Amino acid sequence: MEVRWIRDDLSETVHHYRNGEDLYGEQMGAYAGRTELVRDGLSDGILDLRITGLRPSDDGQYVCIVKDGDAYDEATVHLVVSGQWLD
């Protein structure tokens, strides 16, 4: 099974997971060390992406692409980042 989260507007990889391993080599530098595929629900088809250290630039559309053998599906999620930012 392969799960890839990408930024819709940039078409760049935010997180890539394949056959039980996180593949960080293709990840956008802006997300390095900040993402994790939550595995608790994988067997139930729950493919949540956790992003830590949220930034205003994380706001936007993300696409989750899933491939499993010949099966393929995708879903789009819009993340809204709001709050007070301290410099």
Biopython code that builds the backbone (N, CA, C, O; Angstrom):
import numpy as np
from Bio.PDB.StructureBuilder import StructureBuilder

atoms = [
    (1, "MET", "N", (0.838, -1.177, 0.000)),
    (1, "MET", "CA", (0.000, 0.000, 0.000)),
    (1, "MET", "C", (0.886, 1.245, 0.000)),
    (1, "MET", "O", (1.923, 1.286, 0.662)),
    (2, "GLU", "N", (0.459, 2.252, -0.753)),
    (2, "GLU", "CA", (1.193, 3.509, -0.843)),
    (2, "GLU", "C", (0.246, 4.671, -0.573)),
    (2, "GLU", "O", (-0.846, 4.741, -1.137)),
    (3, "VAL", "N", (0.675, 5.580, 0.293)),
    (3, "VAL", "CA", (-0.095, 6.783, 0.616)),
    (3, "VAL", "C", (0.820, 7.981, 0.402)),
    (3, "VAL", "O", (1.926, 8.041, 0.939)),
    (4, "ARG", "N", (0.341, 8.927, -0.386)),
    (4, "ARG", "CA", (1.129, 10.138, -0.631)),
    (4, "ARG", "C", (0.233, 11.350, -0.395)),
    (4, "ARG", "O", (-0.832, 11.481, -0.998)),
    (5, "TRP", "N", (0.686, 12.228, 0.490)),
    (5, "TRP", "CA", (0.017, 13.514, 0.716)),
    (5, "TRP", "C", (0.816, 14.573, -0.040)),
    (5, "TRP", "O", (2.033, 14.668, 0.118)),
    (6, "ILE", "N", (0.128, 15.370, -0.862)),
    (6, "ILE", "CA", (0.800, 16.435, -1.605)),
    (6, "ILE", "C", (0.072, 17.753, -1.398)),
    (6, "ILE", "O", (-1.110, 17.780, -1.057)),
    (7, "ARG", "N", (0.807, 18.858, -1.613)),
    (7, "ARG", "CA", (0.184, 20.183, -1.634)),
    (7, "ARG", "C", (-0.433, 20.350, -3.005)),
    (7, "ARG", "O", (0.264, 20.255, -4.015)),
    (8, "ASP", "N", (-1.719, 20.594, -3.053)),
    (8, "ASP", "CA", (-2.452, 20.652, -4.308)),
    (8, "ASP", "C", (-1.916, 21.739, -5.232)),
    (8, "ASP", "O", (-1.755, 21.511, -6.431)),
    (9, "ASP", "N", (-1.641, 22.917, -4.684)),
    (9, "ASP", "CA", (-1.199, 24.038, -5.519)),
    (9, "ASP", "C", (0.257, 23.898, -5.975)),
    (9, "ASP", "O", (0.639, 24.473, -6.995)),
    (10, "LEU", "N", (1.062, 23.153, -5.243)),
    (10, "LEU", "CA", (2.484, 23.021, -5.562)),
    (10, "LEU", "C", (2.831, 21.683, -6.212)),
    (10, "LEU", "O", (3.890, 21.544, -6.823)),
    (11, "SER", "N", (1.943, 20.703, -6.080)),
    (11, "SER", "CA", (2.175, 19.338, -6.569)),
    (11, "SER", "C", (3.482, 18.758, -6.025)),
    (11, "SER", "O", (4.183, 18.021, -6.719)),
    (12, "GLU", "N", (3.795, 19.100, -4.787)),
    (12, "GLU", "CA", (5.003, 18.577, -4.151)),
    (12, "GLU", "C", (4.618, 17.712, -2.954)),
    (12, "GLU", "O", (3.586, 17.938, -2.322)),
    (13, "THR", "N", (5.447, 16.730, -2.651)),
    (13, "THR", "CA", (5.159, 15.757, -1.605)),
    (13, "THR", "C", (5.336, 16.357, -0.214)),
    (13, "THR", "O", (6.374, 16.932, 0.113)),
    (14, "VAL", "N", (4.282, 16.202, 0.594)),
    (14, "VAL", "CA", (4.310, 16.594, 2.000)),
    (14, "VAL", "C", (4.709, 15.383, 2.842)),
    (14, "VAL", "O", (5.505, 15.499, 3.774)),
    (15, "HIS", "N", (4.146, 14.217, 2.501)),
    (15, "HIS", "CA", (4.490, 12.978, 3.206)),
    (15, "HIS", "C", (4.251, 11.800, 2.275)),
    (15, "HIS", "O", (3.276, 11.778, 1.524)),
    (16, "HIS", "N", (5.154, 10.813, 2.330)),
    (16, "HIS", "CA", (5.056, 9.625, 1.482)),
    (16, "HIS", "C", (5.260, 8.389, 2.351)),
    (16, "HIS", "O", (6.238, 8.286, 3.091)),
    (17, "TYR", "N", (4.327, 7.465, 2.249)),
    (17, "TYR", "CA", (4.353, 6.222, 3.023)),
    (17, "TYR", "C", (4.142, 5.059, 2.049)),
    (17, "TYR", "O", (3.211, 5.083, 1.245)),
    (18, "ARG", "N", (5.001, 4.048, 2.122)),
    (18, "ARG", "CA", (4.836, 2.894, 1.236)),
    (18, "ARG", "C", (5.292, 1.628, 1.950)),
    (18, "ARG", "O", (6.380, 1.571, 2.521)),
    (19, "ASN", "N", (4.428, 0.614, 1.901)),
    (19, "ASN", "CA", (4.749, -0.713, 2.450)),
    (19, "ASN", "C", (5.294, -0.660, 3.874)),
    (19, "ASN", "O", (6.282, -1.319, 4.198)),
    (20, "GLY", "N", (4.640, 0.130, 4.715)),
    (20, "GLY", "CA", (5.004, 0.184, 6.122)),
    (20, "GLY", "C", (6.140, 1.126, 6.478)),
    (20, "GLY", "O", (6.569, 1.167, 7.632)),
    (21, "GLU", "N", (6.639, 1.891, 5.499)),
    (21, "GLU", "CA", (7.757, 2.800, 5.775)),
    (21, "GLU", "C", (7.435, 4.224, 5.339)),
    (21, "GLU", "O", (6.800, 4.448, 4.309)),
    (22, "ASP", "N", (7.884, 5.172, 6.138)),
    (22, "ASP", "CA", (7.813, 6.584, 5.761)),
    (22, "ASP", "C", (9.022, 6.884, 4.886)),
    (22, "ASP", "O", (10.151, 6.554, 5.248)),
    (23, "LEU", "N", (8.789, 7.506, 3.742)),
    (23, "LEU", "CA", (9.867, 7.827, 2.802)),
    (23, "LEU", "C", (10.052, 9.348, 2.793)),
    (23, "LEU", "O", (9.286, 10.069, 2.154)),
    (24, "TYR", "N", (11.050, 9.815, 3.489)),
    (24, "TYR", "CA", (11.251, 11.254, 3.646)),
    (24, "TYR", "C", (12.104, 11.875, 2.544)),
    (24, "TYR", "O", (12.222, 13.099, 2.487)),
    (25, "GLY", "N", (12.690, 11.087, 1.686)),
    (25, "GLY", "CA", (13.588, 11.594, 0.655)),
    (25, "GLY", "C", (12.930, 12.520, -0.359)),
    (25, "GLY", "O", (13.597, 13.385, -0.925)),
    (26, "GLU", "N", (11.627, 12.352, -0.599)),
    (26, "GLU", "CA", (10.914, 13.167, -1.587)),
    (26, "GLU", "C", (10.154, 14.330, -0.949)),
    (26, "GLU", "O", (9.507, 15.111, -1.646)),
    (27, "GLN", "N", (10.233, 14.437, 0.345)),
    (27, "GLN", "CA", (9.443, 15.419, 1.084)),
    (27, "GLN", "C", (9.934, 16.848, 0.859)),
    (27, "GLN", "O", (11.136, 17.104, 0.800)),
    (28, "MET", "N", (8.978, 17.776, 0.735)),
    (28, "MET", "CA", (9.319, 19.199, 0.651)),
    (28, "MET", "C", (10.107, 19.593, 1.895)),
    (28, "MET", "O", (9.787, 19.154, 3.000)),
    (29, "GLY", "N", (11.122, 20.409, 1.719)),
    (29, "GLY", "CA", (11.944, 20.852, 2.833)),
    (29, "GLY", "C", (11.157, 21.552, 3.927)),
    (29, "GLY", "O", (11.504, 21.451, 5.104)),
    (30, "ALA", "N", (10.104, 22.260, 3.550)),
    (30, "ALA", "CA", (9.294, 23.001, 4.524)),
    (30, "ALA", "C", (8.589, 22.079, 5.521)),
    (30, "ALA", "O", (8.168, 22.526, 6.588)),
    (31, "TYR", "N", (8.459, 20.800, 5.179)),
    (31, "TYR", "CA", (7.764, 19.852, 6.058)),
    (31, "TYR", "C", (8.712, 18.865, 6.736)),
    (31, "TYR", "O", (8.262, 17.992, 7.478)),
    (32, "ALA", "N", (9.992, 18.991, 6.497)),
    (32, "ALA", "CA", (10.972, 18.055, 7.059)),
    (32, "ALA", "C", (10.864, 18.001, 8.582)),
    (32, "ALA", "O", (10.926, 19.027, 9.260)),
    (33, "GLY", "N", (10.703, 16.798, 9.099)),
    (33, "GLY", "CA", (10.624, 16.593, 10.541)),
    (33, "GLY", "C", (9.318, 17.019, 11.177)),
    (33, "GLY", "O", (9.207, 17.029, 12.403)),
    (34, "ARG", "N", (8.317, 17.374, 10.367)),
    (34, "ARG", "CA", (7.050, 17.880, 10.927)),
    (34, "ARG", "C", (5.839, 17.034, 10.585)),
    (34, "ARG", "O", (4.737, 17.370, 11.016)),
    (35, "THR", "N", (5.988, 15.942, 9.824)),
    (35, "THR", "CA", (4.826, 15.163, 9.417)),
    (35, "THR", "C", (4.908, 13.723, 9.890)),
    (35, "THR", "O", (5.985, 13.168, 10.110)),
    (36, "GLU", "N", (3.719, 13.138, 10.037)),
    (36, "GLU", "CA", (3.616, 11.742, 10.444)),
    (36, "GLU", "C", (2.281, 11.212, 9.949)),
    (36, "GLU", "O", (1.248, 11.855, 10.136)),
    (37, "LEU", "N", (2.294, 10.040, 9.316)),
    (37, "LEU", "CA", (1.059, 9.374, 8.960)),
    (37, "LEU", "C", (0.596, 8.623, 10.199)),
    (37, "LEU", "O", (1.309, 7.755, 10.704)),
    (38, "VAL", "N", (-0.592, 8.951, 10.690)),
    (38, "VAL", "CA", (-1.117, 8.321, 11.898)),
    (38, "VAL", "C", (-1.562, 6.908, 11.520)),
    (38, "VAL", "O", (-2.491, 6.742, 10.729)),
    (39, "ARG", "N", (-0.919, 5.915, 12.069)),
    (39, "ARG", "CA", (-1.124, 4.527, 11.630)),
    (39, "ARG", "C", (-2.218, 3.781, 12.383)),
    (39, "ARG", "O", (-2.575, 2.668, 11.996)),
    (40, "ASP", "N", (-2.751, 4.358, 13.435)),
    (40, "ASP", "CA", (-3.758, 3.668, 14.241)),
    (40, "ASP", "C", (-4.952, 3.201, 13.406)),
    (40, "ASP", "O", (-5.517, 2.142, 13.678)),
    (41, "GLY", "N", (-5.335, 3.969, 12.407)),
    (41, "GLY", "CA", (-6.537, 3.638, 11.644)),
    (41, "GLY", "C", (-6.280, 3.109, 10.250)),
    (41, "GLY", "O", (-7.218, 2.974, 9.465)),
    (42, "LEU", "N", (-5.027, 2.803, 9.918)),
    (42, "LEU", "CA", (-4.704, 2.362, 8.556)),
    (42, "LEU", "C", (-5.547, 1.173, 8.112)),
    (42, "LEU", "O", (-6.038, 1.159, 6.983)),
    (43, "SER", "N", (-5.723, 0.183, 8.967)),
    (43, "SER", "CA", (-6.480, -1.010, 8.577)),
    (43, "SER", "C", (-7.953, -0.691, 8.322)),
    (43, "SER", "O", (-8.650, -1.455, 7.655)),
    (44, "ASP", "N", (-8.426, 0.442, 8.857)),
    (44, "ASP", "CA", (-9.810, 0.870, 8.636)),
    (44, "ASP", "C", (-9.922, 1.916, 7.534)),
    (44, "ASP", "O", (-11.003, 2.454, 7.294)),
    (45, "GLY", "N", (-8.809, 2.205, 6.865)),
    (45, "GLY", "CA", (-8.830, 3.183, 5.782)),
    (45, "GLY", "C", (-8.731, 4.624, 6.245)),
    (45, "GLY", "O", (-9.035, 5.540, 5.482)),
    (46, "ILE", "N", (-8.309, 4.838, 7.482)),
    (46, "ILE", "CA", (-8.138, 6.194, 8.013)),
    (46, "ILE", "C", (-6.686, 6.588, 7.787)),
    (46, "ILE", "O", (-5.775, 5.965, 8.332)),
    (47, "LEU", "N", (-6.473, 7.624, 6.982)),
    (47, "LEU", "CA", (-5.135, 7.994, 6.537)),
    (47, "LEU", "C", (-4.771, 9.407, 6.988)),
    (47, "LEU", "O", (-4.306, 10.222, 6.191)),
    (48, "ASP", "N", (-4.985, 9.687, 8.267)),
    (48, "ASP", "CA", (-4.740, 11.019, 8.818)),
    (48, "ASP", "C", (-3.260, 11.381, 8.748)),
    (48, "ASP", "O", (-2.381, 10.565, 9.022)),
    (49, "LEU", "N", (-3.020, 12.628, 8.373)),
    (49, "LEU", "CA", (-1.670, 13.183, 8.370)),
    (49, "LEU", "C", (-1.564, 14.169, 9.517)),
    (49, "LEU", "O", (-2.382, 15.080, 9.639)),
    (50, "ARG", "N", (-0.554, 13.987, 10.361)),
    (50, "ARG", "CA", (-0.317, 14.920, 11.469)),
    (50, "ARG", "C", (0.825, 15.839, 11.055)),
    (50, "ARG", "O", (1.897, 15.381, 10.659)),
    (51, "ILE", "N", (0.577, 17.148, 11.152)),
    (51, "ILE", "CA", (1.604, 18.156, 10.878)),
    (51, "ILE", "C", (1.844, 18.899, 12.184)),
    (51, "ILE", "O", (0.914, 19.476, 12.749)),
    (52, "THR", "N", (3.063, 18.892, 12.663)),
    (52, "THR", "CA", (3.388, 19.591, 13.902)),
    (52, "THR", "C", (4.030, 20.934, 13.570)),
    (52, "THR", "O", (4.490, 21.157, 12.450)),
    (53, "GLY", "N", (4.053, 21.814, 14.549)),
    (53, "GLY", "CA", (4.660, 23.128, 14.358)),
    (53, "GLY", "C", (3.991, 23.900, 13.236)),
    (53, "GLY", "O", (4.662, 24.458, 12.368)),
    (54, "LEU", "N", (2.648, 23.932, 13.258)),
    (54, "LEU", "CA", (1.909, 24.584, 12.168)),
    (54, "LEU", "C", (2.372, 26.010, 11.925)),
    (54, "LEU", "O", (2.719, 26.743, 12.851)),
    (55, "ARG", "N", (2.365, 26.378, 10.661)),
    (55, "ARG", "CA", (2.769, 27.710, 10.207)),
    (55, "ARG", "C", (1.669, 28.269, 9.313)),
    (55, "ARG", "O", (0.904, 27.506, 8.722)),
    (56, "PRO", "N", (1.583, 29.574, 9.210)),
    (56, "PRO", "CA", (0.586, 30.148, 8.289)),
    (56, "PRO", "C", (0.742, 29.613, 6.865)),
    (56, "PRO", "O", (-0.253, 29.479, 6.153)),
    (57, "SER", "N", (1.950, 29.309, 6.443)),
    (57, "SER", "CA", (2.179, 28.806, 5.083)),
    (57, "SER", "C", (1.636, 27.388, 4.878)),
    (57, "SER", "O", (1.551, 26.928, 3.739)),
    (58, "ASP", "N", (1.268, 26.689, 5.953)),
    (58, "ASP", "CA", (0.684, 25.352, 5.830)),
    (58, "ASP", "C", (-0.774, 25.401, 5.387)),
    (58, "ASP", "O", (-1.334, 24.386, 4.971)),
    (59, "ASP", "N", (-1.382, 26.562, 5.475)),
    (59, "ASP", "CA", (-2.775, 26.758, 5.075)),
    (59, "ASP", "C", (-2.943, 26.399, 3.588)),
    (59, "ASP", "O", (-2.114, 26.778, 2.760)),
    (60, "GLY", "N", (-4.002, 25.679, 3.260)),
    (60, "GLY", "CA", (-4.265, 25.390, 1.855)),
    (60, "GLY", "C", (-4.798, 23.994, 1.621)),
    (60, "GLY", "O", (-5.147, 23.277, 2.559)),
    (61, "GLN", "N", (-4.854, 23.615, 0.344)),
    (61, "GLN", "CA", (-5.392, 22.314, -0.044)),
    (61, "GLN", "C", (-4.307, 21.249, -0.104)),
    (61, "GLN", "O", (-3.198, 21.480, -0.586)),
    (62, "TYR", "N", (-4.667, 20.076, 0.401)),
    (62, "TYR", "CA", (-3.813, 18.900, 0.377)),
    (62, "TYR", "C", (-4.582, 17.773, -0.310)),
    (62, "TYR", "O", (-5.798, 17.655, -0.155)),
    (63, "VAL", "N", (-3.873, 16.960, -1.058)),
    (63, "VAL", "CA", (-4.479, 15.805, -1.712)),
    (63, "VAL", "C", (-3.824, 14.549, -1.160)),
    (63, "VAL", "O", (-2.598, 14.451, -1.093)),
    (64, "CYS", "N", (-4.653, 13.589, -0.765)),
    (64, "CYS", "CA", (-4.191, 12.294, -0.311)),
    (64, "CYS", "C", (-4.430, 11.300, -1.440)),
    (64, "CYS", "O", (-5.566, 11.111, -1.875)),
    (65, "ILE", "N", (-3.367, 10.668, -1.912)),
    (65, "ILE", "CA", (-3.440, 9.693, -3.000)),
    (65, "ILE", "C", (-3.092, 8.328, -2.425)),
    (65, "ILE", "O", (-2.060, 8.158, -1.775)),
    (66, "VAL", "N", (-3.965, 7.357, -2.674)),
    (66, "VAL", "CA", (-3.774, 6.010, -2.148)),
    (66, "VAL", "C", (-3.732, 5.018, -3.303)),
    (66, "VAL", "O", (-4.599, 5.022, -4.178)),
    (67, "LYS", "N", (-2.705, 4.167, -3.289)),
    (67, "LYS", "CA", (-2.588, 3.085, -4.269)),
    (67, "LYS", "C", (-2.399, 1.785, -3.509)),
    (67, "LYS", "O", (-1.584, 1.701, -2.590)),
    (68, "ASP", "N", (-3.149, 0.788, -3.897)),
    (68, "ASP", "CA", (-3.020, -0.535, -3.291)),
    (68, "ASP", "C", (-3.247, -1.555, -4.396)),
    (68, "ASP", "O", (-4.385, -1.826, -4.778)),
    (69, "GLY", "N", (-2.167, -2.112, -4.902)),
    (69, "GLY", "CA", (-2.274, -3.004, -6.050)),
    (69, "GLY", "C", (-2.779, -2.217, -7.249)),
    (69, "GLY", "O", (-2.178, -1.215, -7.636)),
    (70, "ASP", "N", (-3.876, -2.665, -7.836)),
    (70, "ASP", "CA", (-4.474, -1.972, -8.973)),
    (70, "ASP", "C", (-5.471, -0.893, -8.542)),
    (70, "ASP", "O", (-5.941, -0.119, -9.376)),
    (71, "ALA", "N", (-5.793, -0.835, -7.258)),
    (71, "ALA", "CA", (-6.771, 0.145, -6.755)),
    (71, "ALA", "C", (-6.109, 1.503, -6.547)),
    (71, "ALA", "O", (-4.945, 1.595, -6.156)),
    (72, "TYR", "N", (-6.885, 2.556, -6.819)),
    (72, "TYR", "CA", (-6.389, 3.931, -6.692)),
    (72, "TYR", "C", (-7.545, 4.798, -6.224)),
    (72, "TYR", "O", (-8.674, 4.643, -6.691)),
    (73, "ASP", "N", (-7.267, 5.707, -5.306)),
    (73, "ASP", "CA", (-8.280, 6.670, -4.882)),
    (73, "ASP", "C", (-7.564, 7.920, -4.386)),
    (73, "ASP", "O", (-6.381, 7.880, -4.050)),
    (74, "GLU", "N", (-8.288, 9.012, -4.346)),
    (74, "GLU", "CA", (-7.723, 10.243, -3.804)),
    (74, "GLU", "C", (-8.818, 11.072, -3.156)),
    (74, "GLU", "O", (-10.000, 10.945, -3.479)),
    (75, "ALA", "N", (-8.395, 11.918, -2.240)),
    (75, "ALA", "CA", (-9.303, 12.821, -1.530)),
    (75, "ALA", "C", (-8.584, 14.147, -1.319)),
    (75, "ALA", "O", (-7.362, 14.194, -1.177)),
    (76, "THR", "N", (-9.361, 15.216, -1.300)),
    (76, "THR", "CA", (-8.818, 16.556, -1.093)),
    (76, "THR", "C", (-9.291, 17.088, 0.252)),
    (76, "THR", "O", (-10.458, 16.949, 0.617)),
    (77, "VAL", "N", (-8.362, 17.699, 0.980)),
    (77, "VAL", "CA", (-8.650, 18.284, 2.292)),
    (77, "VAL", "C", (-8.164, 19.722, 2.275)),
    (77, "VAL", "O", (-7.083, 20.015, 1.763)),
    (78, "HIS", "N", (-8.971, 20.624, 2.840)),
    (78, "HIS", "CA", (-8.539, 22.022, 2.943)),
    (78, "HIS", "C", (-8.213, 22.307, 4.409)),
    (78, "HIS", "O", (-9.079, 22.213, 5.278)),
    (79, "LEU", "N", (-6.968, 22.653, 4.667)),
    (79, "LEU", "CA", (-6.505, 22.978, 6.017)),
    (79, "LEU", "C", (-6.532, 24.487, 6.194)),
    (79, "LEU", "O", (-5.964, 25.231, 5.394)),
    (80, "VAL", "N", (-7.200, 24.925, 7.254)),
    (80, "VAL", "CA", (-7.242, 26.352, 7.593)),
    (80, "VAL", "C", (-6.413, 26.541, 8.859)),
    (80, "VAL", "O", (-6.721, 25.970, 9.905)),
    (81, "VAL", "N", (-5.370, 27.339, 8.755)),
    (81, "VAL", "CA", (-4.507, 27.638, 9.899)),
    (81, "VAL", "C", (-4.857, 29.047, 10.360)),
    (81, "VAL", "O", (-4.744, 30.010, 9.601)),
    (82, "SER", "N", (-5.285, 29.152, 11.617)),
    (82, "SER", "CA", (-5.623, 30.473, 12.137)),
    (82, "SER", "C", (-5.142, 30.561, 13.582)),
    (82, "SER", "O", (-4.911, 29.545, 14.236)),
    (83, "GLY", "N", (-4.999, 31.765, 14.058)),
    (83, "GLY", "CA", (-4.550, 31.967, 15.428)),
    (83, "GLY", "C", (-3.581, 33.134, 15.491)),
    (83, "GLY", "O", (-3.340, 33.826, 14.501)),
    (84, "GLN", "N", (-3.045, 33.329, 16.654)),
    (84, "GLN", "CA", (-2.080, 34.392, 16.864)),
    (84, "GLN", "C", (-0.677, 33.819, 16.700)),
    (84, "GLN", "O", (-0.361, 32.755, 17.231)),
    (85, "TRP", "N", (0.150, 34.536, 15.962)),
    (85, "TRP", "CA", (1.518, 34.075, 15.716)),
    (85, "TRP", "C", (2.481, 35.012, 16.416)),
    (85, "TRP", "O", (2.408, 36.231, 16.261)),
    (86, "LEU", "N", (3.371, 34.437, 17.177)),
    (86, "LEU", "CA", (4.371, 35.220, 17.895)),
    (86, "LEU", "C", (5.710, 35.046, 17.204)),
    (86, "LEU", "O", (6.097, 33.927, 16.868)),
    (87, "ASP", "N", (6.406, 36.124, 16.995)),
    (87, "ASP", "CA", (7.734, 36.043, 16.373)),
    (87, "ASP", "C", (8.805, 36.004, 17.429)),
    (87, "ASP", "O", (9.990, 35.936, 17.103)),
]
sb = StructureBuilder()
sb.init_structure("model")
sb.init_model(0)
sb.init_chain("A")
sb.init_seg("    ")
for serial, (resi, resn, name, xyz) in enumerate(atoms, 1):
    if name == "N":
        sb.init_residue(resn, " ", resi, " ")
    sb.init_atom(name, np.array(xyz, "f"), 0.0, 1.0, " ", f" {name:<3s}", serial, name[0])
structure = sb.get_structure()
